[in-house]
C-alpha cells in the first residue's frame, strides 16, 4: 500500500514537472516568476533608504522685484524655487516635483503665478513680464487667488512681498523671523 502511495506521489510530481518544463511559454513564465521573487526578497533585505538631498536653509525674509524673483526658478545652482501669489512670495522648493523645471506647475517657478492660478491656466502667455495688479480679474477669480494664497501660506514658507514698480523693500529684522518661526511651530503642534 505504501508502495502505491509513493508511485502516485512520484507520478504527480513528474506530471507537474512535465507541465512546467514541457512548454517554452511555461518555462518563460517560470523564469519571470523567479526573477520577480528574487527582486522582492532582495528588496526587503536592503533597508537602507536612498540618500536624501540636504534641505536648503530657510531664506531670510526680504522683498522681491519681478526680476529678482525670476532668479529663483529652480534652474540655479542652489535649485531654490520661489513663487508669488497675490503679492506674497513663497519658497516652494520642497514642492520641487510640482514646481520645478519640467513639472506640472513649473511654468510658475520664479514668477507671479496669481493670474495663472486664478484662470486655471498653465501656459506662459497668461503670465506677465511686468507687475500685474490683477485689477481686471473677476470677483470669482480673485476669490480663487485668495484661496491659493491661503493654501501656499499653510504649506510653504512665506519669504516676503512682491514689490510694485518704485516700491521700497521692507526692512525685516531677525526678531520678526523668530516670531514668525514660533507662530509657524505653534500652528504645526495644534
C-alpha positions as CSV (number, residue, x, y, z in Angstrom):
1,X,0.0,0.0,0.0
2,X,2.9,2.4,0.9
3,X,4.5,1.5,-2.5
4,X,1.3,2.5,-4.4
5,X,1.2,5.9,-2.5
6,X,4.9,6.5,-3.3
7,X,4.3,5.8,-7.0
8,X,1.3,8.2,-7.1
9,X,3.4,10.9,-5.5
10,X,6.2,10.4,-7.9
11,X,3.7,10.4,-10.8
12,X,2.1,13.6,-9.6
13,X,5.5,15.4,-9.2
14,X,6.6,14.2,-12.7
15,X,3.4,15.4,-14.3
16,X,3.8,18.8,-12.7
17,X,7.5,19.0,-13.9
18,X,6.5,18.0,-17.4
19,X,3.8,20.7,-17.4
20,X,6.2,23.4,-16.2
21,X,9.1,22.5,-18.5
22,X,7.2,21.0,-21.4
23,X,6.2,24.3,-23.0
24,X,8.6,27.2,-23.8
25,X,5.8,29.6,-22.7
26,X,5.7,27.9,-19.2
27,X,9.5,28.0,-18.9
28,X,9.5,31.7,-19.7
29,X,6.7,32.5,-17.2
30,X,8.6,30.4,-14.6
31,X,11.8,32.4,-15.2
32,X,9.8,35.7,-14.8
33,X,8.3,34.5,-11.5
34,X,11.8,33.5,-10.2
35,X,13.3,36.9,-11.2
36,X,10.4,38.8,-9.5
37,X,10.6,36.7,-6.4
38,X,14.3,37.4,-6.2
39,X,13.7,41.1,-6.5
40,X,11.1,41.1,-3.8
41,X,13.4,39.2,-1.4
42,X,16.4,41.3,-2.3
43,X,14.4,44.5,-1.9
44,X,13.3,43.5,1.7
45,X,16.9,42.7,2.6
46,X,18.3,46.2,1.9
47,X,16.7,48.5,4.4
48,X,18.9,51.5,3.7
49,X,16.8,54.4,2.3
50,X,18.2,56.2,-0.7
51,X,20.4,59.1,0.3
52,X,18.3,62.3,0.7
53,X,19.4,65.6,-0.7
54,X,20.1,68.0,2.2
55,X,17.4,70.6,2.7
56,X,18.3,74.2,1.9
57,X,18.4,76.6,4.8
58,X,15.4,78.8,5.3
59,X,15.7,82.1,3.5
60,X,15.8,85.3,5.3
61,X,12.8,87.5,4.8
62,X,13.1,90.0,2.0
63,X,11.0,91.6,-0.7
64,X,11.5,90.9,-4.4
65,X,11.1,92.7,-7.7
66,X,9.9,90.6,-10.6
67,X,13.4,90.5,-12.0
68,X,14.8,89.2,-8.6
69,X,12.0,86.6,-8.4
70,X,12.9,85.2,-11.8
71,X,16.3,84.2,-10.5
72,X,14.6,81.5,-8.3
73,X,13.2,79.3,-11.0
74,X,14.8,76.1,-9.8
75,X,17.4,76.1,-12.5
76,X,20.1,77.9,-10.5
77,X,23.0,76.1,-8.6
78,X,21.0,76.1,-5.4
79,X,17.8,74.9,-7.0
80,X,15.6,77.1,-4.9
81,X,12.1,77.9,-6.3
82,X,10.1,80.9,-5.3
83,X,6.5,81.7,-6.4
84,X,4.5,84.9,-5.9
85,X,0.8,84.6,-5.2
86,X,-1.4,87.7,-4.6
87,X,1.7,89.8,-3.8
88,X,3.3,87.4,-1.4
89,X,6.4,85.4,-2.2
90,X,6.7,81.7,-1.0
91,X,9.6,79.3,-1.0
92,X,8.2,76.2,-2.7
93,X,11.5,74.4,-3.1
94,X,10.3,71.4,-1.1
95,X,7.5,71.0,-3.7
96,X,10.0,70.7,-6.5
97,X,8.1,67.8,-8.0
98,X,5.2,70.2,-8.6
99,X,7.0,73.5,-9.3
100,X,10.5,72.5,-10.5
101,X,11.7,72.6,-14.1
102,X,9.6,70.2,-16.3
103,X,7.0,69.7,-13.6
104,X,3.2,70.3,-14.0
105,X,3.3,73.8,-12.5
106,X,7.0,74.5,-13.5
107,X,5.8,77.4,-15.6
108,X,5.1,79.4,-12.3
109,X,8.7,78.9,-10.9
110,X,10.3,82.3,-10.3
111,X,7.1,84.1,-11.4
112,X,4.0,85.7,-10.2
113,X,1.5,82.8,-10.5
114,X,-1.6,84.7,-9.4
115,X,-3.2,85.2,-12.8
116,X,-2.4,81.6,-13.9
117,X,-3.9,80.2,-10.7
118,X,-7.0,82.5,-11.0
119,X,-7.7,81.5,-14.5
120,X,-6.6,77.8,-14.1
121,X,-4.1,78.3,-17.0
122,X,-0.7,76.7,-17.1
123,X,0.5,78.5,-20.2
124,X,3.3,81.1,-20.2
125,X,1.2,83.6,-22.2
126,X,-1.0,84.2,-19.2
127,X,2.0,85.3,-17.1
128,X,3.0,88.9,-17.4
129,X,6.6,90.2,-17.6
130,X,5.7,93.4,-15.7
131,X,3.9,93.8,-12.4
132,X,0.3,92.5,-12.6
133,X,-2.2,94.3,-10.3
134,X,-4.9,91.7,-11.1
135,X,-7.5,94.6,-11.4
136,X,-9.1,93.0,-14.4
137,X,-9.9,89.7,-12.7
138,X,-13.5,88.9,-11.8
139,X,-14.6,88.5,-8.2
140,X,-14.7,84.8,-8.6
141,X,-11.1,84.7,-10.0
142,X,-9.9,86.9,-7.1
143,X,-11.5,84.6,-4.6
144,X,-9.6,81.7,-6.3
145,X,-6.4,83.7,-5.9
146,X,-7.1,84.3,-2.2
147,X,-7.8,80.5,-1.7
148,X,-4.5,79.7,-3.4
149,X,-2.7,82.2,-1.2
150,X,-4.1,80.6,1.9
151,X,-3.0,77.1,0.7
152,X,0.5,78.4,0.0
153,X,0.6,80.1,3.4
154,X,-0.3,76.8,5.1
155,X,2.1,74.7,3.2
156,X,5.2,76.8,2.3
157,X,7.5,79.3,3.9
158,X,6.4,83.0,3.4
159,X,9.5,84.9,2.3
160,X,8.3,88.4,1.6
161,X,6.4,90.7,-0.7
162,X,6.4,91.1,-4.4
163,X,7.3,94.8,-5.0
164,X,5.3,97.1,-7.2
165,X,7.4,99.3,-9.5
166,X,9.0,102.0,-7.5
167,X,8.1,100.5,-4.2
168,X,10.8,100.3,-1.5
169,X,11.6,97.0,0.1
170,X,10.7,96.5,3.8
171,X,13.5,96.1,6.3
172,X,12.9,92.7,8.0
173,X,14.6,92.0,11.3
174,X,15.8,88.8,12.8
175,X,13.2,89.3,15.6
176,X,10.4,89.2,13.0
177,X,11.8,85.9,11.6
178,X,11.9,84.4,15.1
179,X,8.3,85.5,15.9
180,X,7.1,84.0,12.5
181,X,9.0,80.8,13.2
182,X,7.5,80.4,16.6
183,X,3.9,81.0,15.3
184,X,4.5,78.5,12.5
185,X,5.8,75.9,15.0
186,X,2.7,76.6,17.2
187,X,0.4,76.0,14.1
188,X,2.1,72.7,13.4
189,X,1.6,71.5,17.0
190,X,-2.1,72.4,17.1
